[in-house]
Amino acid sequence: MIDADDLIALVQNYNPKTNAKLIAHAYEYGKRMHEGQFRHSGEPYFSHPVAVAAILTEQQLDDATIITALLHDTIEDTRSTYSEIEKEFGREIADLVDGVTKLTNLQLSSTETKQAENFRKLFMAMSKDLRVILVKLADRLHNMRTIRSMRPDKQVQKARETMDIFAPLAGRMGMQWMREELEDLAFRVLNPEARNSIIRRFITLQRETGDVIQRITADMELELEKAGIKAEVLGRAKKPHSIWRKMEEKKIGFSRLSDIYGFRVIVPTEADCYAALGAVHQRWRAVPGRFKDYISQPKSNGYRSIHTTVSGRDGKRVEIQIRTREMHEVAESGVAAHWSYRDGVRAENPFAVDPAKWISSLTERFDTEEDHDEFLEAVKLEMYTDQVFCFTPKGEVVKLPRGATPLDFAYAIHTRIGDGCVGAKIDGIRVPLWTRLKNGQSVEIMTAEGQRPQVTWIDIVATGRAKTAIRRSLREEDKERFIKLGRELARVAFEHVGRRMTEKALTTAANHLGVHNSTELLARIGSAELTARKVIETLYPDLPQETGDEIDAARAVVGLNPGQTFRRAACCQPVPGERIVGISYRGKGVMIHAIDCPALAEVEEESGRWVDLHWQEGRHPAVHNVSLDLTIANDSGVLGRICTLIGEQRANISDLVFIDRKPDFYRLIVDVELRDIEHLHALMLALEADSDVASISRHRDLERKP
């Protein structure tokens, strides 16, 4: 464990004007608070906060962040309090320590709903002061470096959390070196065999080919010197996890993986970057499709660099990043570069991103998310993706994550453009909407009046912004359908009791039922959250809801001879309100068919058997069986809700048979007992309006003949 003087010396290397007294005081205070506490390794616990502070000095961070690192576990693990830290070190440091404490208590790898809410809290903490997450990342880095002293199950849990959350977050903040180290430390725990295998391959390769990095570095320095470019060339082999990921993505073995070495060329000016690129491409052949200019189109976290891949010695591919010294500092520190110090003053790096603007751009679209799963999906999409740069027909640049489609492009321009999208052209050629965009492409979006987002678009788009806009539009569209259906159901209910549906009546019912307004009332009726019958009962509590006596089911049909019996045909299942015809059968009475039943064609020439019939006028009982062909989503609770919805429509389920079972949908035949054709239409409308009902139709089985 380094002592206070050594830590202060590390800070003074980049900030001679540091408040050495305050850092020394924080060191002694933290040491005193953690006295008697030990880590799993047996070391004094305070060695951990000191190591975290030392990691942050490598980022050349301000005094407040270094002191926060020294005190970051005091509120949680010792008798220290927020008030005491505020009294000793000031409000700024107390708020930072409190922020880190709250982050530590978030269970980011818990269940989905809780994880989403905790991610929301994480982003809120970041939006208040990004230095909180810088301390937390350094804390996680030191814990991963010393993870061997933990129980095996705890090691796996922490490694998985690091791989899923902290490493991508460090990358999203532009701290690529930290992302790579966190990934590799987690990889060592989660898949040690794979990591050791890659390291062994590296050793074998080095033995066979010698020091490739040194040779290529020397070659590049020579070429740049010939071109009159002053440059520093840094070479390195890629981390084992980075190599493993490439092998998994490309489905190839180590021997076929070519770009396992990376080089950085650091030059004085931006003009030198492009001159160096020319010199490199003159000497070595560029690999098509592997060029990215992040200088003219910087990443949102401030990252600037030119990326190219060339075929080097023996045909081996080599990745090269070309940047200035200032760009390099931002590339190493990311958003943290905003707080870095040099010679006692905050470094004026023109490429450092304002953290407030960066976090605002990252979180603005998440604020509108009401659904936890959608929020979590959007956060992970933002954290895990790299970017591609495409152009509008006017030459404006649109930044999108890798894997984005023309639909993502459309929504990135404006929600209205996305909602109205009917097609797209890439570089002047019409392409499907699911086409994945590539760097430098020009994208033209075609729109049409009246076009609405489709449900299938959710699976096409890659950005959280597009997914959110599509879901919102679909919900609004559903609401419009529900309002329309609710208005029809309410109208029928009012007419059924001899009343006229008016806006005033609906508004009065809404007020009594605690609904915001009449429109919301109709939407709830249409979505089956509320029944039209309930509205009638609310407005007219003393009015008999069922007028007149029910018609005897045995006398429901008019036109039969005395003593003649009838049955409803099983093939077409006619119900009161439909036009019908009777077909007489010797010894079996009369079979009633709907007038449009295809089975009537078989007796078309036997006019003597046809009987002119119609239904009795009046209220029929709900005893007439009708089969419905339903396709519903295969999700938990859907079938139960559909059955409840049928019950709410005062229809009884007499039978239910599954016809087809798929992982995503079920198809089933449901037999329901209904009053009449109006009852059938109301039920089918209510079912059709449910978001989990893919299709509904009346099932007519012509094989079920008399």
Buried (B, 14 or more C-beta within 10 A) or exposed (E): BBEBEEBBBBBBEBBEEBBBEBBBBBBEBBBEBBEEEEBEEEBBBBBBBBBBBBBBBBBBBBBBBBBBBBBBBBBBBBEBEBEBBBEBBEEBBBBBBBBBBBBBEBEBBEEEEBBBBBBBBBBEBBBEBBBBBBBBBBBBBBBBEBBEEBEEEEBBBBBBBBBBBBBBBBBBBBBBBBBBBBBBBBBBBBBEEBBEBBEEBBEEBEEEEEEBBEBBBEBBBEBBEEBEBEBBBEBEBBBBBBBBBBBEEEEEEBEEBBBBBBBBBBBBEBEBBBBBBEBBBEBBEBBEEBBBBBBEBBBBBBBBBBBBBBBBEEEBBBBBBBBBEBBBBBBBBBBBBBBBBBEEEBBEBEBBBEBEEBBEEBBEBBEEBEBBEBBBBBBBBBBBBEBBBBBBEEEEEBBBBBBBBBBBBBBBBEBEBBBBBEBBBBEEEEBEBEBEBBBBBBBBBBBEEEEEBBEEBEEBBBBBBBBBBBBBBBEEEBBEBBBBBBBBBBEBBBEBBEBEBEEEBBBBBBBEBEBEEBBBBBBBBBBBBBBBBBBBBBBBEEEEEEEEEEBEEEEBBEBBEEEEEBEBBBBBBBBBBBEBBBBBEEEEBBBBBBEEBEBBEEBEEEEEBBBEBEBEEEBBBBEBBBBBBBBBBEEEEBBEBBEEBBEBBBBEBEEBEEEEEEEEBBBBBBBBBBBBBBBBBBBBBBBBBBBBBBEBEEBBEEEEEE
